[in-house]
Amino acid sequence: MNRGKPLDTLIELARKARDGAGKALAQERQQSRQTAMQLDTLRQYRREYASQMQIVLQGGTDAATLANYRDFLQSLDAAIERAGQALEQQEKRVDNRREHWRQEQRKLSSYDTLAERRAQRERSSEQRREMLQNDEFVTNLSARTRLQSQQPDQ
């Protein structure tokens, strides 16, 4: 079995895990942006509705209409509170996904480092083999040259 194969398999699995964690992080970030936009929309709507209530109050209104405005503003406040809590929870999920992605990236980097060290050892071994072969060739050539110089010319 190829010595590098298990490490190569680990690298491929770690890369897939890191990529999967990255996709999950991107999805959580997108969801967080959507939740933040919903919260902003609710806040904007509340400001507009409160402003509209002020205009109605300036023009004079009955108690029932005023109560309806106040009730609706209270329900908007409750919705804003829930949306704010949802955003906090979503941001925690983003943080968790980010940390998971970082862990997967560190694991992949560790495997890549091991693979680079393995490749460096293989290059060093190959260079030593080549040097030994060259030394052996030179030694054999020298020995033949000496033998030929010691033999009388024919």
C-alpha positions in Angstrom: 0.0 0.0 0.0 1.2 3.5 -0.8 2.5 5.1 2.4 1.0 8.5 1.5 -2.5 7.2 0.6 -3.9 7.3 4.2 -2.7 10.9 4.7 -4.0 11.9 1.2 -7.4 10.4 2.2 -7.3 12.4 5.5 -6.5 15.6 3.6 -9.3 15.0 1.2 -11.8 14.3 4.0 -10.6 17.3 6.0 -10.9 19.5 2.9 -14.5 18.3 2.4 -15.3 18.9 6.1 -13.8 22.4 5.9 -15.8 23.2 2.7 -19.0 21.9 4.3 -18.3 24.0 7.4 -17.8 27.0 5.1 -21.1 26.4 3.4 -22.9 26.1 6.7 -21.2 29.3 7.9 -22.3 31.1 4.7 -25.9 29.9 5.2 -26.0 31.0 8.8 -24.5 34.4 7.8 -27.2 34.8 5.2 -29.9 33.9 7.7 -28.4 36.4 10.1 -28.6 39.1 7.5 -32.2 38.3 6.8 -33.1 38.4 10.5 -31.3 41.7 10.8 -33.2 43.1 7.8 -36.5 41.9 9.3 -35.7 43.6 12.6 -34.8 46.8 10.8 -38.1 46.6 8.8 -40.0 46.2 12.0 -38.2 49.2 13.6 -38.8 51.3 10.6 -42.5 50.4 10.5 -42.8 51.2 14.2 -41.3 54.7 13.6 -43.6 55.3 10.7 -46.6 54.1 12.7 -45.7 56.2 15.8 -45.2 59.2 13.5 -48.6 58.6 11.9 -50.1 58.3 15.4 -48.6 61.7 16.3 -50.3 63.3 13.2 -53.6 61.7 14.2 -53.2 63.0 17.8 -52.5 66.5 16.6 -55.7 66.5 14.5 -57.7 65.2 17.4 -59.0 61.6 17.8 -61.3 59.5 19.9 -60.2 57.3 22.7 -60.9 54.0 20.8 -58.6 55.1 17.9 -55.9 56.1 20.3 -56.2 52.8 22.1 -55.9 50.9 18.8 -52.7 52.8 17.9 -51.2 52.1 21.3 -52.2 48.4 21.2 -50.7 48.1 17.7 -47.5 49.8 18.9 -47.3 47.5 21.8 -47.6 44.5 19.5 -44.9 46.0 17.3 -42.7 46.4 20.3 -43.2 42.8 21.3 -42.4 41.7 17.7 -39.3 43.9 17.7 -38.2 42.3 21.0 -38.7 38.8 19.6 -36.8 39.7 16.4 -34.0 41.1 18.5 -33.8 37.9 20.5 -33.9 35.9 17.3 -31.0 38.0 15.9 -28.9 37.4 19.0 -29.5 33.6 18.7 -28.7 33.7 15.0 -25.5 35.6 15.7 -24.5 32.9 18.3 -25.1 30.3 15.6 -22.9 32.2 13.2 -20.2 32.4 15.9 -20.4 28.6 16.5 -20.3 27.9 12.8 -17.3 30.2 12.4 -15.4 28.4 15.2 -16.3 25.0 13.6 -14.9 26.2 10.3 -11.7 27.4 12.0 -11.3 24.1 13.6 -11.7 22.3 10.3 -9.3 24.7 8.7 -6.7 24.0 11.4 -7.1 20.3 11.0 -6.6 20.6 7.2 -3.6 22.8 7.7 -2.1 20.2 10.0 -2.5 17.5 7.5 -1.1 19.7 4.8 1.9 20.3 6.9 2.4 16.6 7.4 2.1 16.0 3.7 4.7 18.7 3.0 7.1 17.1 5.5 6.5 13.7 3.9 7.2 15.2 0.5 10.4 16.8 1.8 11.6 13.5 3.3 10.9 11.8 0.0 12.9 14.5 -1.8 15.8 14.2 0.6 15.8 10.4 0.3 15.8 10.6 -3.5 18.7 13.1 -3.4 20.7 10.7 -1.1 20.0 7.8 -3.4 21.2 9.8 -6.4 24.3 10.9 -4.5 25.1 7.3 -3.5 24.6 6.2 -7.1 26.9 9.0 -8.4 29.5 8.1 -5.8 29.3 4.4 -6.7 29.6 5.3 -10.4 32.6 7.5 -9.7 34.2 4.8 -7.5 33.7 2.2 -10.2 35.0 4.4 -12.9 38.1 5.2 -10.8 38.7 1.5 -10.2 38.4 0.7 -13.8 40.7 3.5 -14.8 43.3 2.3 -12.3 43.0 -1.3 -13.5 43.4 -0.2 -17.1 46.4 1.9 -16.2 48.0 -1.0 -14.3 47.6 -3.4 -17.3 50.3 -3.3 -19.9 49.3 -2.0 -23.3 48.4 -4.8 -25.6 
